[in-house]
Amino acid sequence: MTETAKPQLAPRDLCTGCGACSSGCPKGAIHMVRDREGFLYPQISDGCVSCGHCAHVCPVLKQREVRSQPAAFIVWNENETVRVQSTAGGVFTALAEFALESGGVVFGAAVDEKLQVRHIAVKNKEDIRMLRGAKPIQSELGEAYQQVQMYLEQGRFVLFSGTPCQVDGLYRFLGEHPENLLTCDFACGGVVSPGVWGRFVESMNYVKRHRAVEVRFCEKMKGEKDRRFRVRFEGGGTFDAPLGKSQMGRGIARRLFLRPACYHCAYANTNRPADLTMGALWDLPKESCQKGSVSLLLINTVKGAHIFDRLPLKREGWALEEAVADNAALRGAAVQPPDRQKFFEELERLPFRKVCDRFLSLRPYQGQQGDKWAALKEKLWKKR
Ligand SMILES: Cc1cc2nc3c(=O)[nH]c(=O)nc-3n(C[C@H](O)[C@H](O)[C@H](O)COP(=O)(O)OP(=O)(O)OC[C@H]3O[C@@H](n4cnc5c(N)ncnc54)[C@H](O)[C@@H]3O)c2cc1C
């Protein structure tokens, strides 16, 4: 077969790496291959018979259905330990417990022994802790979509949690919205390159002379507003710093090494692919802060509403407009910093530490420019 006969998949700068094409290829002819920036992209091999299934299931090439506007709530898990271990208010754990109590299987992102992030299936409550907490790195789905399909076919209830593009990819792969599948996505500001994260891990291992064995990206500390980036090494050593003061955290805040598609994200709005959308609440009035961390929850579908009614979560109704004003990831895609390309070029020719010092030095971070919503946020909170 000639090169030109191969199906046309999403353009590189829009491909989210969801892998629906590769997971769905009937010939197993599409492999997800890492590029020089460390992100996975589909590569069509000679086994391709040009059936076109991959282009058919690609979410980027398909017009998305426009749903009616979701209902918004402020919610939090009553269990304080769970809230402390979660990134926001511990909604995910409540959902996961519900799914497992219903005899189901829960899919979400966990950190493996090499500290890479990948989707795994969890079948008992003790293992929910592996999925708890946001990992900013793009998680590798591997065969998660096929496994979800297998459990659904066995009649099991499945909860799939992931970025909105991963959830959309799952539905496109399945080709339907099965009754026994519940999905949750989250307000997502973009995913970090697994390749860059790998370089951070290597560099930390080298500096500490021991292998890093555990990482927490946004650990909560009592009485501290800043999240902590904590790494534990073999032999007992640790790295522990406020996330915003670590080079990794600064790279995340600067959106320096996000996947190219994240800068054009089609999901950074309130038309969500999942049944439920979780989010963090950023600008909380003081009195609400005293409740501990809380989540934003968007109820996007009837199924989502039905299950939300059965969850043991504390809740307060919230105007969608206020939720959107509070959460930048529901208003638009991350803005690409002008030095992103330079960063990746330098990464190929200079030692990693030098590149970090050049791009991630600890100047106070000014935030992204032009938050036209700031005034509206202030007005809305004052009204409360
Ligand atoms: C890459 C990323 C970007 C985010 N950006 C924003 C943002 O811009 N605005 C905002 O309000 N909140 C953001 N969050 C945080 C998100 O809102 C919270 O993780 C979510 O609200 C769940 O919080 P929780 O307390 O209910 O549960 P937690 O216990 O914190 O839930 C963790 C859940 O997130 C999933 N997860 C963790 N890491 C990944 C990953 N790399 N890929 C896919 N799924 C993952 C887990 O499977 C689990 O389901 C982001 C999280 C991630 C992972």
The ligand as an SDF file (V2000), in Angstrom:
LIG
                    3D

 53 58  0  0  0  0  0  0  0  0999 V2000
   -3.9200   16.8860   34.4830 C   0  0  0  0  0  0  0  0  0  0  0  0
   -4.8320   17.5830   35.4630 C   0  0  0  0  0  0  0  0  0  0  0  0
   -5.1720   18.9210   35.2680 C   0  0  0  0  0  0  0  0  0  0  0  0
   -6.0460   19.5540   36.1480 C   0  0  0  0  0  0  0  0  0  0  0  0
   -6.3900   20.8450   35.9100 N   0  0  0  0  0  0  0  0  0  0  0  0
   -7.3170   21.4280   36.6900 C   0  0  0  0  0  0  0  0  0  0  0  0
   -7.7970   22.7320   36.4020 C   0  0  0  0  0  0  0  0  0  0  0  0
   -7.3120   23.3840   35.4830 O   0  0  0  0  0  0  0  0  0  0  0  0
   -8.8020   23.2420   37.1630 N   0  0  0  0  0  0  0  0  0  0  0  0
   -9.3500   22.5280   38.2000 C   0  0  0  0  0  0  0  0  0  0  0  0
  -10.2820   23.0120   38.8280 O   0  0  0  0  0  0  0  0  0  0  0  0
   -8.8740   21.3220   38.5290 N   0  0  0  0  0  0  0  0  0  0  0  0
   -7.8920   20.7430   37.8050 C   0  0  0  0  0  0  0  0  0  0  0  0
   -7.4380   19.4950   38.1180 N   0  0  0  0  0  0  0  0  0  0  0  0
   -7.8100   18.8740   39.4120 C   0  0  0  0  0  0  0  0  0  0  0  0
   -9.1430   18.2310   39.3600 C   0  0  0  0  0  0  0  0  0  0  0  0
  -10.1310   19.2330   39.4500 O   0  0  0  0  0  0  0  0  0  0  0  0
   -9.3050   17.3050   40.5490 C   0  0  0  0  0  0  0  0  0  0  0  0
   -8.3740   16.2730   40.4200 O   0  0  0  0  0  0  0  0  0  0  0  0
  -10.7160   16.7530   40.5300 C   0  0  0  0  0  0  0  0  0  0  0  0
  -11.6110   17.7750   40.8930 O   0  0  0  0  0  0  0  0  0  0  0  0
  -10.8970   15.5740   41.4240 C   0  0  0  0  0  0  0  0  0  0  0  0
  -10.6840   15.9500   42.7320 O   0  0  0  0  0  0  0  0  0  0  0  0
  -11.1780   15.0280   43.9410 P   0  0  0  0  0  0  0  0  0  0  0  0
  -10.7620   15.7120   45.1890 O   0  0  0  0  0  0  0  0  0  0  0  0
  -12.6160   14.6780   43.7920 O   0  0  0  0  0  0  0  0  0  0  0  0
  -10.4710   13.6530   43.7570 O   0  0  0  0  0  0  0  0  0  0  0  0
   -8.9810   13.1850   43.6110 P   0  0  0  0  0  0  0  0  0  0  0  0
   -8.7840   12.0530   44.5440 O   0  0  0  0  0  0  0  0  0  0  0  0
   -8.0250   14.2620   43.6510 O   0  0  0  0  0  0  0  0  0  0  0  0
   -9.1650   12.5460   42.1570 O   0  0  0  0  0  0  0  0  0  0  0  0
   -8.2340   12.1760   41.3260 C   0  0  0  0  0  0  0  0  0  0  0  0
   -8.9620   11.7380   40.0690 C   0  0  0  0  0  0  0  0  0  0  0  0
   -8.3020   12.3040   38.9710 O   0  0  0  0  0  0  0  0  0  0  0  0
   -7.8620   11.2680   38.0950 C   0  0  0  0  0  0  0  0  0  0  0  0
   -6.5620   11.6490   37.6020 N   0  0  0  0  0  0  0  0  0  0  0  0
   -5.4940   12.0280   38.3260 C   0  0  0  0  0  0  0  0  0  0  0  0
   -4.4680   12.3200   37.5090 N   0  0  0  0  0  0  0  0  0  0  0  0
   -4.8990   12.0770   36.2590 C   0  0  0  0  0  0  0  0  0  0  0  0
   -4.2850   12.1600   34.9860 C   0  0  0  0  0  0  0  0  0  0  0  0
   -3.0260   12.5310   34.8290 N   0  0  0  0  0  0  0  0  0  0  0  0
   -5.0200   11.8390   33.9030 N   0  0  0  0  0  0  0  0  0  0  0  0
   -6.3000   11.4280   34.0340 C   0  0  0  0  0  0  0  0  0  0  0  0
   -6.9410   11.3340   35.2140 N   0  0  0  0  0  0  0  0  0  0  0  0
   -6.2400   11.6560   36.3030 C   0  0  0  0  0  0  0  0  0  0  0  0
   -7.7830   10.0120   38.9640 C   0  0  0  0  0  0  0  0  0  0  0  0
   -7.9650    8.8900   38.1690 O   0  0  0  0  0  0  0  0  0  0  0  0
   -8.9550   10.2510   39.9110 C   0  0  0  0  0  0  0  0  0  0  0  0
  -10.1240    9.8660   39.2550 O   0  0  0  0  0  0  0  0  0  0  0  0
   -6.5640   18.8390   37.2630 C   0  0  0  0  0  0  0  0  0  0  0  0
   -6.2020   17.5120   37.4480 C   0  0  0  0  0  0  0  0  0  0  0  0
   -5.3560   16.8840   36.5680 C   0  0  0  0  0  0  0  0  0  0  0  0
   -5.0160   15.4300   36.7830 C   0  0  0  0  0  0  0  0  0  0  0  0
  1  2  1  0
  2  3  1  0
  2 52  2  0
  3  4  2  0
  4  5  1  0
  4 50  1  0
  5  6  2  0
  6  7  1  0
  6 13  1  0
  7  8  2  0
  7  9  1  0
  9 10  1  0
 10 11  2  0
 10 12  1  0
 12 13  2  0
 13 14  1  0
 14 15  1  0
 14 50  1  0
 15 16  1  0
 16 17  1  0
 16 18  1  0
 18 19  1  0
 18 20  1  0
 20 21  1  0
 20 22  1  0
 22 23  1  0
 23 24  1  0
 24 25  2  0
 24 26  1  0
 24 27  1  0
 27 28  1  0
 28 29  2  0
 28 30  1  0
 28 31  1  0
 31 32  1  0
 32 33  1  0
 33 34  1  0
 33 48  1  0
 34 35  1  0
 35 36  1  0
 35 46  1  0
 36 37  1  0
 36 45  1  0
 37 38  2  0
 38 39  1  0
 39 40  1  0
 39 45  2  0
 40 41  1  0
 40 42  2  0
 42 43  1  0
 43 44  2  0
 44 45  1  0
 46 47  1  0
 46 48  1  0
 48 49  1  0
 50 51  2  0
 51 52  1  0
 52 53  1  0
M  END
$$$$
